[in-house]
Amino acid sequence: MPERGQSPAGAILRRVATATFALAVTVVVVYLGRDGYRDVNGDGISWLDAVYYATVSLSTTGYGDITPASDSARLINILVVTPLRLLFLIVLVGTTLELLTERSRQAFKVQRWRLRVRNHVVVVGYGTKGGAAVDTLLGDGADPSAIVVVDNNPERLRLAGARGLVTVNGNGTRSEVLRTAGVPRAASIVVATSRDDTAVLVTLTARELAPSSTIVAAVRETENVHLVRQSGADSVVVSEETAGRLLGMATTTPNVVNVIEDLLTPDVGFSISERPVEQSEIGGSPRHLSDIVLGVVRGGELHRVDSPRVDALEPGDRLLYVKKVTPAEDS
């Protein structure tokens, strides 16, 4: 979960410094008033004896071999050593209680979040592909708190958390990790792992936990597409092949590649978007609309704009169209 505050190392150093200060003050007070203390050895109170007495006194061990004998030494113990002893104990016990409280608070926070979260997006793998997928989601106006990143790389999780995303540290092939990410109630799951065999396992596990969620996976090799589809992916993107096609097109038609990149970038220029058909558009042809329509989704099935099945738009249709990103949306 996103968290801000003092680092654990800083908190520990602050407590150690406080305990050391209490111990040092006690040693100085005891040594300065050493004439009022009695040692069973009868050889007086040395610096080592003062450190020994301060240590066993602040830790409430109290062996009794060194004791305050005079009235002034006992008064100093009441007014100075006892408050320092309480401070020392508060630091030690407080650190333990804070650790237990923090663990309980985090466990309660995660449990409450898991019960509340619905229809979010889970991104498994926050490398180049996963980061680009998150960029697109945020560019389309998604709420960062509704995006959960699953990865086992601390640096990647730190970067994701800095953007306000919910992060889960763990292996995406394990069902308990995906349950922690709320996969059973997720609207969409993006599988962006670096290995195709891992993508197959993540997809298989995610489909078992979320039978009705949309799963989109990326693979490097075309020959693995059918494996990921059989594992339950609704859509599979071949990253290596797609990059190769763009490279090939760039050698002969670089302007086409520029337009494709523009369409794939949601926050500048043009982008491909989806919207429901408006009441005034029902019965008309998608080719005659003011928007540049690329396809029509009807009953969950995508039809090209020139398909005779979508010559007349019907209620419930959704249009895939080219949207111009305005300066207001860009901000």
HELIX and SHEET records of a PDB file:
HELIX    1   1 PRO A    8  LEU A   32  1                                  25    
HELIX    2   2 ARG A   34  GLY A   36  5                                   3    
HELIX    3   3 TRP A   47  LEU A   58  1                                  12    
HELIX    4   4 ASP A   71  ILE A   76  1                                   6    
HELIX    5   5 ASN A   77  VAL A   81  3                                   5    
HELIX    6   6 THR A   82  ARG A  116  1                                  35    
HELIX    7   7 THR A  128  GLY A  139  1                                  12    
HELIX    8   8 PRO A  144  ALA A  146  5                                   3    
HELIX    9   9 PRO A  154  ALA A  162  1                                   9    
HELIX   10  10 SER A  175  THR A  180  1                                   6    
HELIX   11  11 VAL A  183  ARG A  185  5                                   3    
HELIX   12  12 ASP A  196  LEU A  209  1                                  14    
HELIX   13  13 THR A  222  ASN A  224  5                                   3    
HELIX   14  14 VAL A  225  SER A  231  1                                   7    
HELIX   15  15 SER A  239  THR A  252  1                                  14    
HELIX   16  16 PRO A  254  LEU A  264  1                                  11    
HELIX   17  17 GLN A  279  GLU A  281  5                                   3    
HELIX   18  18 PRO A  286  HIS A  288  5                                   3    
HELIX   19  19 PRO A  308  VAL A  310  5                                   3    
HELIX   20  20 PRO A  327  ASP A  330  1                                   4    
SHEET    1   A 2 TYR A  37  ASP A  39  0                                        
SHEET    2   A 2 ILE A  66  PRO A  68 -1                                        
SHEET    1   B 6 VAL A 166  ASN A 169  0                                        
SHEET    2   B 6 ILE A 147  ASP A 151  1                                        
SHEET    3   B 6 VAL A 121  VAL A 124  1                                        
SHEET    4   B 6 SER A 188  VAL A 191  1                                        
SHEET    5   B 6 THR A 214  VAL A 219  1                                        
SHEET    6   B 6 SER A 235  VAL A 238  1                                        
SHEET    1   C 4 PHE A 270  PRO A 276  0                                        
SHEET    2   C 4 ARG A 318  LYS A 324 -1                                        
SHEET    3   C 4 ILE A 292  ARG A 298 -1                                        
SHEET    4   C 4 GLU A 301  ARG A 304 -1                                        
END                                                                             
